[in-house]
């Protein structure tokens, strides 16, 4: 195994790093702390590591001072007791180099049981330059809480935001010039429908759907079935598709449980709650809690669930592939999550899609593809007024696909704003 590790270390050091489009996530690589990147498969964690490496090289760090290991490499069948061979292999390759000067990059490290104790030992005794990535939030958070508390800072890596998507597509954000604006609008539609997984943005639609379905199957089989020893794969798939079908609605596991039972399945209710947690753990979905001033009531209320990517959602749940309103709502939630906001939904007399919190400030947001129907318009405004009265807010937003208007209702200023305008970086980061 030591010879294999030497070979892998040298392969990386001699390989040219890929040319990258820079992501918006800013990571301070100079901090003397373990940097942990978590997120869905194929969301760009490895390429963020490459981005950090390129920045370090530009700053004078040598390639031979970097150790990069991808623990999904089939050659790396390491157990806990063999992790020390990494240090031995490097030291034998470079006997004159100090481990304290090394930069360690461990990709998908959750595949090795006991990894956190090894990383802690390296950090405590050798190097303060350690980066780890993983695709399982629950495993990583548990292990970090147990062994790495106070020694790490964690960043969540999502698929591309709309601003990043335009940058990757080399599209200028210009909504003043008519032709350039039309191009931005067209790309916003593609983004809402096809999502933001970085390597797929230039794929044709048929190929993109196939690859997204392969992402989904990998999450199912490798990240959930293998990791959590799930026996009934068909039930798991059925359950997840039911989850996706409820996008934008309060999630009731009991309702899904009753439906599954009526089909002749014998399954425990608790089993389905475990399935739900697996989906969050592997970043297949994101939950949004119901807003309540009481944290206890909030914790006990039904959550809403959204997919980690709109393209993944529409490739798996075909009933939503043409539901533009639901895809837009999911896209808005993802933009808020990528920007780091805390998000809730509200349900009182009326229902508001999102209450967004940033420190002690709030904003109420509705999502509606278009507001042409007077009944729809009245419903969306009533819901916002309900929340604005509750939280004493002077203004609110309705995010549409391509409509812009300023409405004054009961002393509340309601801004209709197109997704492509709202989701540009400056507006989104300055919305509260």
C-alpha positions, 0 to 999 in steps of 0.5 A: 500500500505504501508504494501505491500511495507514493505512486498516487502522490507523485501522479498528482504532483506531476499532473497539470492542474485543470484550467478553472473558472473561479467560484464565488466562494471565498476561502481563506487558505492561510488560516491555521485551521482545518478547512472542511468543504461539504456538499453534493456530489459533483457540486465542485468541491474538488475543483475548489481544492484545485482553485486553492492549489492554483492560488497557493502555487501563484503565491510560491508554494511548490507542487511537491509540498502538496499531498492530494488524495481522492479517497474514491480512487479504487486504489486507496482501500485504506483502513484506519490503521493504514492512514499513517502510511500517507505520512510515511510514503511522503517522507520516504519520497522527500526525506529532506522535507518537513511535514510542517511545510506540507499542504494536505488535501483529502478529497471525500475522506468520509469513505475511511472510518476513523479519518477524523482522528488521523486528521486531528493528529496531523493537525496537532503534530505536523501541519496546520494546512489541511483541507478535507471534503465530503459528501455526507453532512451528517457523518462529517458533522458528527465526526467533526463535533466529536474529534475536531471541535474548535479545529475546523471551519466548514463551508458548504459548496452548492452547484453554481449560483445564477451569477456563477452560471452566467460567468461559466457561460461567458454571458455578460450580465447586461439588462440595459441593452435589449439584445444582451438582456434577451440573452440573460433572460434566455439563460435564466430560463435554462438555468431554472430548468437545467440547474447548475452542476458545473460540468453539465452547463454545456451539455445537450439536454438529452445527455444532461438528463442522463448524467443527472440521473447517474448522479441521482443513482450514485447518491442513492446506491453509494451514499445511502444504500451502501453507507446506511445498509438500506435493503429495500432500494425500490422503496427508497427510490419511491420515497424520494420521488414522493419527496420531490413531488411535494416540493413547495408543500409542507412535508408529511411523512405520515401521508407518504407512509399511509400511501405506501401502506395502501400499496401493500408495503410493510414498513415502519414510520420511523424507517421513512423518517430515517430515509428523510434524514439520509436525503439531507445528509447526502445533500439530495435535498434541503429542508425549510422549517416553518417560521414561528417565534417559538423555537419548540413549535418551529421544530415540531412543525412540518418542514418544506423540502427542496431539491439540491438542484433544479436540473436534478429535480426535473430529471428525476421527477418528470411531473415537475419538469414542466412545472415552471412555478415549482422550479422557480421556487426551488431555484429561489430557495437555492440562491438564498441558501448559496448566499448563506441566508437562514430561510423559513416558510410561513403558514397562517391564514395565508401562506408565504413562500419564504421568510429570509433572516439575516441576523435580526432582519427579515424579508418576506418573499413570494415566488410566482412565475407570472402575475397576469391572473388577478386571483393569483396576484391578490393571493400573493399580495395577501400572503405578503401583507400577512407576514409584513403585519406579523413582522412589522415589515415596510416592504416585501418582494415577489420574484417572477420570471420576467415581470417588474412592477412596484405595488403599494398595498396597505402601506407596504411596498411590494416589489415585483422583480424578475429572477434574473435581476434579483439573483444577480450577485449585488442585488441578492447579497444586498437584499437585507 
